[in-house]
Amino acid sequence: MKTTNTQIQKITLAILVGTLSTLTAFAGDRIHSSFSRTYYGPMSAAEITGAVELAKKSATSKAELQCNSTVTLVSDFAINNNSGSAGRYGVFTNIGVSADFECANSYLSEEEATMKTAQNYHRGTLRHLVTFKFKHGITTAQVLEVKNRFLALKNKSLRNGQRFIQSIETGAANSFEGADQGKEIGFLVTFKSEGDRNYYVGQPLINPAHQNLYDAAHLDFKNFVGPLLATPVVSEGVFVFDFTVNDKI
């Protein structure tokens, strides 16, 4: 069976997503990120251009994951394109890009982080809305696992051995307004204070070195879901909107 251009035969990630939690970069750090993908079968010039742009977005996404924040491109993308090569399985094209980025995150001092993650910091019902858009090819089973793991945080996220999330609600997108930016599933998490929300969110607010000031279970979930989201993750794969409930009818 001949493989089409759109079927991915091999993906090589220069940044290994599975080890990102141990590779977290800090504010102002410069990191190198690269991405390559091999396509089998002949490719048109337009297809190659599209593949290069996809590779650039993927490399940017990996940098964002490593920084736990947005990033700034500080070098031109180096592009490797050996289109039309012949191999064991026929003609193939390898598209690779690499570039340097600077992390934009800025962690609080330990003193300020301690204050802003305290449970009584800015008490009041707070809603934390999160929506996800998945990469092309993510299966229904994978989406279900994302949902189940997110919901499990209600019991897995602990402060001093106690649960602190008030509730988690979820559902699939079903709007006809065309304003959902392609997001496919949403979660609404409710907290009793900004302090609990800050503790739950952790990075990029809290320095990873201050392990007693953020929710490790939520960090594990973020490392799990990140590689499944559309890229770049921060601008395409996830949308977050938080608000304290001031008025209610």
C-alpha positions in Angstrom: 0.0 0.0 0.0 1.4 3.4 -1.0 1.5 5.9 1.8 0.2 9.4 1.1 1.9 12.7 1.9 -0.4 13.4 4.8 0.5 10.2 6.6 3.3 10.7 9.1 5.8 7.9 9.0 8.3 9.2 11.6 8.5 12.0 14.0 11.7 13.1 15.7 11.4 15.6 18.5 14.6 17.3 19.5 12.9 18.3 22.8 11.5 15.1 24.4 8.1 16.0 25.8 8.2 13.2 28.4 11.1 14.9 30.1 9.9 18.5 30.0 9.2 18.6 33.7 12.9 18.1 34.4 14.0 20.6 31.7 11.9 23.6 32.8 13.6 26.9 31.8 13.4 30.1 33.7 12.6 33.7 32.8 15.1 35.1 30.3 16.6 31.8 29.6 17.4 31.1 25.9 16.7 27.6 24.7 17.1 25.8 21.4 14.1 23.9 19.9 13.9 21.8 16.8 11.3 19.6 15.1 11.5 17.3 12.1 9.0 15.1 10.3 9.4 12.6 7.4 6.8 12.3 4.7 6.7 9.5 2.2 5.7 10.1 -1.4 6.3 13.0 -3.7 5.4 16.5 -2.4 4.4 19.6 -4.3 6.1 23.0 -3.5 2.9 24.1 -1.8 2.9 21.0 0.4 6.5 21.5 1.3 5.8 25.1 2.3 2.9 24.0 4.5 5.0 21.3 6.1 7.7 23.9 6.9 5.1 26.2 8.6 3.8 23.3 10.6 7.3 22.4 11.7 7.9 26.0 12.8 4.7 26.0 14.9 5.6 22.6 16.4 9.1 23.8 17.4 7.6 26.9 18.9 5.1 24.8 20.9 7.9 22.6 22.3 9.8 25.8 23.4 6.6 27.0 25.1 6.2 23.8 27.0 9.8 23.8 28.2 9.4 27.5 29.3 5.9 27.0 30.7 5.1 30.3 29.0 5.1 32.2 25.8 8.4 32.6 24.1 10.2 35.1 21.9 12.0 34.0 18.7 15.6 35.3 19.0 17.1 33.7 15.8 15.9 32.9 12.3 14.6 29.4 11.7 17.2 27.1 10.2 15.4 24.9 7.7 16.5 21.5 6.4 14.6 20.2 3.4 15.9 17.1 1.6 12.8 16.7 -0.7 12.7 13.9 -3.3 15.2 11.6 -1.5 15.1 7.9 -2.3 15.0 5.3 0.4 14.0 1.8 1.1 10.3 2.6 1.0 10.4 5.0 -2.0 10.7 8.7 -2.4 10.5 10.7 0.9 10.9 14.2 2.1 12.3 15.2 5.5 11.4 18.6 6.8 13.3 19.9 9.8 13.5 23.3 11.5 15.4 24.7 14.5 15.7 28.1 16.2 16.6 29.8 19.5 13.9 31.2 21.8 13.8 33.2 25.0 11.4 32.3 27.8 9.0 35.1 28.9 7.9 33.7 32.2 8.6 35.6 35.4 8.4 33.7 38.7 7.4 35.3 42.0 9.8 35.5 44.9 9.3 32.8 47.5 7.9 35.4 49.9 5.4 36.8 47.5 4.5 33.3 46.2 3.8 32.2 49.8 1.5 35.1 50.3 -0.4 34.7 47.0 -0.9 31.0 47.3 -2.3 31.2 50.9 -5.8 29.8 51.1 -7.2 33.0 52.5 -5.6 35.2 49.8 -8.5 37.1 48.2 -11.3 34.9 49.3 -14.4 34.6 47.1 -15.8 32.1 44.6 -13.5 32.0 41.6 -14.1 30.3 38.3 -11.2 28.9 36.2 -12.4 28.3 32.6 -10.1 26.1 30.4 -10.8 25.0 26.8 -8.7 22.7 24.6 -8.2 22.3 20.9 -6.4 19.0 20.1 -3.9 18.1 17.4 -5.1 16.5 14.2 -5.3 12.8 14.6 -6.0 12.7 18.4 -8.4 9.8 19.0 -11.7 9.7 20.8 -10.1 7.5 23.4 -7.3 10.0 24.0 -9.9 12.8 24.4 -11.7 10.6 27.0 -8.5 10.1 28.9 -7.9 13.8 29.0 -11.4 14.3 30.4 -11.0 11.6 33.0 -7.6 12.8 34.1 -8.8 16.4 34.4 -11.9 15.3 36.4 -9.7 13.2 38.7 -7.9 16.3 39.9 -11.0 17.0 42.1 -9.7 14.2 44.4 -6.0 14.1 43.5 -5.2 17.8 44.0 -4.4 18.2 47.6 -3.2 21.0 50.0 -1.8 19.6 53.3 -3.5 16.4 52.5 -6.9 18.0 52.0 -8.9 18.5 48.8 -9.3 22.2 47.8 -11.0 22.2 44.5 -14.7 22.9 45.0 -16.0 21.4 41.7 -15.0 20.6 38.1 -17.5 20.7 35.3 -16.9 19.6 31.7 -18.5 19.3 28.3 -17.9 19.3 24.6 -18.2 22.4 22.4 -21.7 22.7 20.9 -22.0 26.4 19.9 -23.2 27.5 16.5 -21.8 31.1 16.8 -18.4 30.3 15.3 -16.6 32.2 18.1 -15.1 29.2 20.0 -11.8 29.5 18.1 -11.9 25.8 17.3 -11.8 24.7 20.9 -13.4 21.2 21.4 -13.8 20.7 25.1 -14.2 22.9 28.1 -13.6 22.6 31.9 -14.9 24.9 34.6 -13.0 24.6 37.9 -14.3 26.4 41.0 -12.2 27.6 43.9 -12.8 29.3 47.2 -10.1 31.9 46.7 -7.5 33.3 44.4 -4.9 31.7 46.7 -6.3 28.2 46.0 -6.3 29.0 42.2 -2.7 30.3 42.3 -1.6 27.2 44.2 -3.4 25.0 41.6 -2.0 26.8 38.5 1.6 26.9 39.7 3.8 27.7 36.7 4.4 30.2 35.2 3.5 32.1 38.5 5.4 29.8 40.9 9.0 28.8 40.7 9.1 24.9 40.2 11.8 24.8 42.9 9.1 25.9 45.5 7.4 22.5 45.5 5.3 23.2 48.6 3.6 26.2 46.8 2.0 24.5 43.8 -0.2 21.5 43.0 2.0 18.6 41.7 -1.0 16.7 40.4 -2.0 19.5 38.2 1.6 19.9 36.9 1.6 16.2 36.0 -1.7 16.7 34.1 -0.3 19.7 32.2 2.8 17.6 31.1 0.4 14.9 30.0 -2.0 17.0 28.0 0.5 19.5 26.4 1.7 17.1 23.7 -1.9 16.4 22.6 -2.9 20.0 22.0 -2.8 22.0 18.8 0.3 24.0 18.3 1.6 26.5 19.3 0.0 25.4 22.6 -0.3 28.8 24.3 -1.9 30.6 21.3 -3.8 27.7 19.7 -4.2 24.7 21.9 -5.5 26.1 25.1 -7.6 29.1 26.3 -7.9 30.1 29.9 -10.2 32.7 31.5 -10.5 33.3 35.2 -12.9 35.5 37.1 -14.1 36.0 40.7 -17.8 36.0 40.9 -18.9 39.5 41.8 -22.5 39.5 40.7 -25.0 36.7 40.5 -28.7 36.8 39.6 
